[in-house]
């Protein structure tokens, strides 16, 4: 950061590469963009989507700094030509402008270059003095997100119009400094993407080994012969931050209580609502709230082995009249699996647990990487 002997408030970020000095220029996106606009959904909606031709980008394809292209749609050449003014160019900035994903932003890459967007995604094409990757990261920073939030009446994040986008204030340094900032953040994003792949592969490895070992021979028991299912009436409003024992919910640890429901090994399973069928393993004094069941092992069975066996299951939830998905132990407990001797169960569980501890290390690393990225987004912009 530049030396400031007069204690003047300088228009510079908290964190800066040492080779740069001078104040940043205050502008608006409208002053720095040659295009701010979106497209339309083709008449006929999803019925006109194709399996190839021109990529058609929707809001679900724009993530936080990266594209999500697993379910990318395509449109034919005739439809594309009718929307020629929304044809995507390399490094265009995409910004979600409606719905719950407002504010997500990513850059156009070679996979979607020459495609189009619908009305929920805005294209921002910049002038030469604004590096598009710098703008994309600015929009994801606290400074960009606060301005996007400020346009939403009551915090409902309903929608952004083009004039609001053009009015977003941004301070910019030289293009050389912009590129260096964007390059640093790009390297971190690549490292995060690599880390996510490592985690995905480890999760697949655990599930694959679990499926193979727990189905090594013909099923010889039912789940209900191995496990007992328990419920809780504990409500979330009864929790505190100072109790002696942890309380788990669908999202993990959610609070504490002064009494516990169980002491020992157990499989926690989400029985209704979001994430139904999700599993976790605990070995402690604990309680759960009503959205979870906890499963304990019967004699001559290993809870940890059965936890990995359950990983290989495909739970089929029921939908009530209120559209709340749920599962019942009385139903999935009838499923059959292979259970070897208790000694072999323990050996198999120990192997899988050692791999899962590696997974925990990798998951903690990505938490750290995301924290670093958040810090830089907060410190490198103004």
C-alpha positions in Angstrom: 0.0 0.0 0.0 1.2 3.5 -0.8 2.8 5.5 2.0 0.3 8.0 3.5 2.1 10.5 5.7 -0.7 13.0 5.7 -3.2 10.4 7.0 -5.4 11.1 4.0 -8.0 8.4 3.3 -6.8 7.0 0.0 -8.9 5.2 -2.5 -6.9 2.0 -2.4 -7.6 -1.5 -1.0 -6.3 -2.9 2.3 -4.1 -5.4 0.5 -2.1 -4.6 -2.5 0.8 -6.0 -4.6 3.9 -3.9 -3.6 4.8 -2.8 -7.2 1.7 -0.8 -7.6 0.8 2.6 -6.2 -1.6 5.5 -6.8 -5.3 5.7 -6.1 -7.9 3.7 -7.9 -10.4 5.4 -10.2 -14.0 5.6 -9.1 -16.4 4.5 -11.9 -19.7 2.8 -12.5 -20.2 -0.4 -14.5 -22.3 1.6 -17.0 -19.2 3.8 -17.7 -17.0 0.8 -18.3 -19.3 -1.6 -20.2 -20.2 -1.7 -23.9 -23.0 -4.2 -23.3 -25.4 -4.8 -20.4 -28.3 -7.0 -21.4 -29.9 -10.5 -21.2 -31.8 -12.8 -23.5 -35.1 -14.6 -23.6 -36.4 -18.2 -23.2 -37.3 -19.6 -26.6 -40.9 -20.0 -27.3 -41.8 -23.5 -26.2 -39.4 -23.5 -23.3 -37.7 -26.8 -22.5 -39.5 -28.6 -25.4 -37.3 -26.8 -27.9 -34.0 -27.6 -26.2 -31.6 -29.8 -28.1 -28.7 -32.1 -27.2 -26.2 -30.2 -29.2 -25.7 -27.0 -31.3 -25.6 -23.7 -29.5 -25.2 -23.7 -25.6 -28.1 -22.0 -23.9 -27.1 -20.6 -20.5 -29.6 -20.4 -17.7 -29.2 -19.2 -14.1 -28.5 -22.7 -12.8 -25.4 -22.8 -15.1 -23.8 -19.7 -13.4 -22.1 -20.5 -10.1 -20.0 -18.4 -7.7 -17.1 -17.7 -10.0 -17.4 -20.8 -12.1 -19.8 -22.4 -14.6 -22.0 -25.3 -13.8 -22.5 -27.1 -17.1 -23.6 -30.6 -16.2 -27.2 -29.8 -17.3 -26.4 -27.2 -20.0 -29.2 -26.9 -22.6 -28.8 -26.3 -26.3 -30.8 -24.5 -29.0 -30.7 -25.0 -32.8 -29.2 -22.6 -35.3 -32.6 -21.0 -36.2 -33.4 -20.1 -32.6 -29.8 -18.9 -32.1 -30.1 -16.5 -35.1 -33.2 -15.0 -33.7 -31.2 -14.2 -30.5 -28.1 -13.0 -32.3 -27.8 -9.9 -30.1 -27.2 -12.2 -27.0 -24.5 -14.3 -28.6 -21.8 -14.9 -26.0 -18.3 -13.8 -26.5 -15.2 -15.2 -24.8 -14.7 -13.6 -21.3 -18.1 -12.0 -21.2 -19.2 -11.6 -17.5 -22.4 -13.4 -16.7 -24.5 -12.2 -13.7 -27.7 -13.9 -12.4 -30.3 -11.2 -12.1 -33.5 -12.9 -10.8 -34.5 -15.5 -8.1 -32.6 -17.0 -5.3 -29.3 -17.1 -7.3 -29.1 -13.3 -7.8 -25.5 -12.1 -7.7 -23.8 -15.3 -8.8 -21.3 -14.5 -11.5 -18.9 -16.3 -13.9 -17.0 -15.8 -17.1 -17.8 -17.2 -20.5 -15.3 -19.9 -21.6 -14.8 -21.9 -24.7 -17.5 -24.4 -23.8 -20.3 -21.8 -24.1 -18.7 -19.2 -26.4 -21.1 -18.6 -29.3 -24.1 -19.6 -27.1 -26.9 -17.5 -25.7 -28.5 -16.7 -22.4 -32.1 -16.5 -21.1 -33.8 -13.5 -19.4 -32.4 -14.5 -16.0 -28.8 -14.1 -16.9 -27.2 -10.7 -17.8 -24.3 -10.3 -20.1 -21.8 -7.6 -19.2 -19.2 -6.9 -21.9 -16.5 -4.5 -20.8 -14.4 -1.8 -22.4 -10.6 -2.2 -22.6 -9.9 -0.4 -19.4 -11.9 -2.9 -17.3 -10.6 -6.5 -17.3 -13.6 -8.8 -17.3 -12.2 -11.3 -14.8 -11.5 -8.4 -12.4 -15.2 -7.3 -12.7 -16.4 -10.8 -12.2 -14.4 -11.1 -8.9 -15.5 -7.6 -7.8 -19.2 -8.7 -8.2 -18.5 -11.7 -6.0 -16.7 -9.6 -3.4 -18.4 -8.0 -0.3 -18.4 -4.7 -2.1 -20.3 -6.0 -5.2 -22.7 -8.2 -3.2 -23.7 -5.4 -0.9 -24.6 -3.2 -3.8 -26.6 -6.0 -5.4 -28.4 -6.6 -2.1 -29.2 -2.9 -1.7 -31.4 -3.0 -4.8 -33.6 -5.8 -3.4 -36.6 -4.4 -1.5 -36.9 -6.0 1.9 -33.9 -8.3 1.2 -36.1 -10.6 -1.0 -33.5 -10.7 -3.8 -36.3 -10.5 -6.4 -34.5 -9.1 -9.4 -32.0 -6.6 -10.9 -32.7 -4.4 -13.9 -30.1 -3.2 -16.3 -30.0 0.4 -15.1 -29.3 -0.9 -11.6 -26.5 -3.0 -12.9 -25.0 0.0 -14.8 -25.2 2.1 -11.6 -23.0 -0.3 -9.5 -20.0 1.6 -8.3 -16.6 0.1 -8.9 -13.1 1.4 -8.3 -10.4 0.2 -10.7 -6.6 0.4 -10.9 -4.5 0.0 -14.0 -5.3 -3.0 -16.3 -2.0 -4.4 -15.3 -2.9 -4.4 -11.6 -6.4 -5.7 -12.5 -4.9 -8.6 -14.3 -2.6 -9.5 -11.5 -5.5 -9.5 -9.0 -7.6 -11.6 -11.3 -4.8 -14.1 -11.9 -4.2 -14.6 -8.2 -7.9 -15.3 -7.6 -8.0 -17.6 -10.7 -5.2 -19.7 -9.3 -7.1 -20.0 -6.0 -10.3 -21.0 -7.9 -8.4 -23.6 -9.8 -6.9 -25.0 -6.5 -10.5 -25.1 -5.0 -11.7 -26.9 -8.2 -8.9 -29.5 -7.9 -9.7 -30.0 -4.2 -13.3 -30.6 -4.9 -12.3 -33.3 -7.4 -10.1 -34.9 -4.8 -13.1 -34.9 -2.4 -15.5 -36.3 -5.0 -13.1 -39.1 -5.8 -12.6 -40.0 -2.2 -16.3 -40.0 -1.6 -16.8 -42.3 -4.6 -14.0 -44.5 -3.5 -15.6 -45.0 0.0 -19.0 -45.7 -1.5 -17.6 -48.1 -4.1 -15.5 -50.1 -1.6 -18.5 -50.1 0.9 -20.8 -51.4 -1.8 -18.4 -54.1 -2.9 -17.5 -55.3 0.6 -21.0 -55.2 2.1 -22.3 -57.1 -0.9 -19.4 -59.5 -1.3 -21.7 -62.5 -0.8 -25.4 -63.1 -0.9 -27.5 -61.0 1.6 -27.9 -62.9 4.8 -29.7 -60.4 7.2 -32.2 -57.6 7.2 -31.2 -54.1 8.4 -33.8 -54.4 11.2 -32.0 -57.5 12.4 -28.9 -55.5 12.9 -30.1 -52.0 13.9 -32.6 -50.4 16.2 -34.2 -47.1 15.3 -34.7 -44.3 17.8 -36.5 -41.0 17.5 -36.4 -37.7 19.5 -39.0 -35.1 20.4 -36.3 -32.5 21.1 -37.1 -29.2 19.4 -34.6 -26.7 18.0 -35.8 -23.9 20.2 -34.8 -25.9 23.3 -31.1 -25.7 22.4 -28.5 -23.5 23.9 -24.9 -22.6 23.1 -23.6 -23.6 26.5 -25.0 -27.0 27.2 -22.8 -30.0 28.0 -23.9 -32.3 25.1 -24.0 -31.8 21.3 -27.3 -31.9 19.4 -27.4 -32.8 15.8 -29.8 -31.8 13.0 -29.9 -32.3 9.2 -27.0 -29.9 8.7 -24.8 -31.3 11.5 -24.1 -29.9 14.9 -26.8 -27.2 15.6 -26.5 -26.6 19.4 -26.1 -28.1 22.8 -28.3 -29.4 25.6 -27.8 -30.4 29.3 -29.1 -33.9 28.8 -28.3 -36.5 26.2 -30.4 -39.2 24.4 -27.6 -41.7 23.8 -24.0 -42.5 24.7 -22.0 -44.5 22.2 -21.7 -45.3 18.5 -24.7 -44.4 16.3 -25.7 -43.7 12.7 -27.6 -40.5 12.3 -30.0 -40.4 9.4 -32.2 -37.5 8.1 -35.7 -39.0 8.1 -37.6 -36.1 6.6 -37.2 -32.7 4.9 -34.2 -31.5 3.0 -31.4 -34.0 2.7 -33.6 -37.0 3.5 -31.4 -40.2 3.7 -28.2 -38.3 4.5 -26.0 -40.2 7.0 -23.4 -39.4 9.6 -21.5 -41.4 12.2 -21.1 -40.3 15.8 -19.4 -41.9 18.8 -20.3 -39.7 21.8 -23.0 -38.6 24.2 -25.5 -36.8 22.0 -29.1 -35.9 21.2 -30.9 -35.2 17.9 -33.8 -33.0 16.9 -37.0 -34.4 15.3 -35.8 -34.4 11.7 -33.3 -37.2 12.5 -33.4 -40.8 13.7 -30.4 -42.4 15.3 -29.6 -46.1 14.6 -27.8 -48.3 17.1 -26.4 -51.7 16.6 -27.8 -55.0 18.0 -25.5 -57.6 19.5 -22.8 -59.0 17.2 -23.0 -56.1 14.8 -20.7 -53.1 14.2 -22.4 -49.7 13.9 -19.5 -48.5 11.8 -19.8 -51.4 9.4 -23.5 -50.8 9.0 -22.9 -47.1 8.5 -20.8 -47.9 5.4 -23.3 -50.5 4.3 -26.1 -47.8 4.4 -23.9 -45.6 2.2 -24.5 -48.1 -0.6 -28.3 -47.8 -0.2 -30.6 -45.8 -2.5 -33.2 -44.5 -0.1 -36.6 -43.9 -1.8 -38.4 -41.1 0.1 -42.1 -40.8 0.4 -43.9 -37.5 -0.4 -46.7 -36.4 1.9 -49.6 -34.2 0.9 -47.5 -31.3 2.1 -44.7 -32.4 -0.3 -42.3 -33.2 2.5 -40.0 -36.1 1.6 -39.5 -38.7 4.4 -38.4 -42.3 5.0 -39.5 -44.9 7.5 -37.3 -47.4 9.2 -40.2 -49.9 9.1 -39.8 -49.9 5.3 -36.0 -49.6 4.6 -35.3 -51.8 7.6 -36.6 -54.7 5.5 -33.7 -54.3 3.0 -31.2 -57.2 3.0 -27.5 -57.0 3.1 -24.4 -59.2 3.7 -23.1 -59.2 7.2 -20.0 -61.3 7.9 -18.7 -62.2 11.4 -18.3 -59.3 13.9 -14.5 -59.6 13.6 -14.6 -59.2 9.8 -17.1 -56.3 10.1 -14.7 -54.5 12.4 -11.8 -55.0 10.0 -13.8 -53.8 7.0 -15.1 -50.8 9.0 -11.5 -49.9 10.1 -10.3 -49.9 6.5 -13.1 -47.6 5.4 -12.8 -45.4 8.4 -9.1 -44.8 7.6 -10.0 -43.6 4.1 -12.8 -41.4 5.5 -10.3 -39.7 7.8 -8.3 -38.8 4.7 -11.5 -37.4 3.4 -12.0 -35.3 6.5 -8.5 -33.8 6.1 -9.3 -32.9 2.5 -12.6 -31.4 3.5 -10.9 -29.2 6.1 -8.4 -28.1 3.5 -11.2 -26.8 1.2 -12.7 -24.9 4.1 -9.4 -23.2 4.5 -9.1 -22.5 0.8 -12.5 -21.0 0.7 -11.7 -18.9 3.7 -8.6 -17.6 2.0 -10.6 -16.7 -1.1 -13.2 -14.9 1.0 -10.4 -12.9 2.7 -8.8 -11.9 -0.6 -12.2 -10.9 -2.1 -12.7 -8.7 1.0 -9.2 -7.2 1.0 -8.2 -6.8 -2.7 -11.2 -4.6 -3.7 -12.8 -1.4 -2.6 
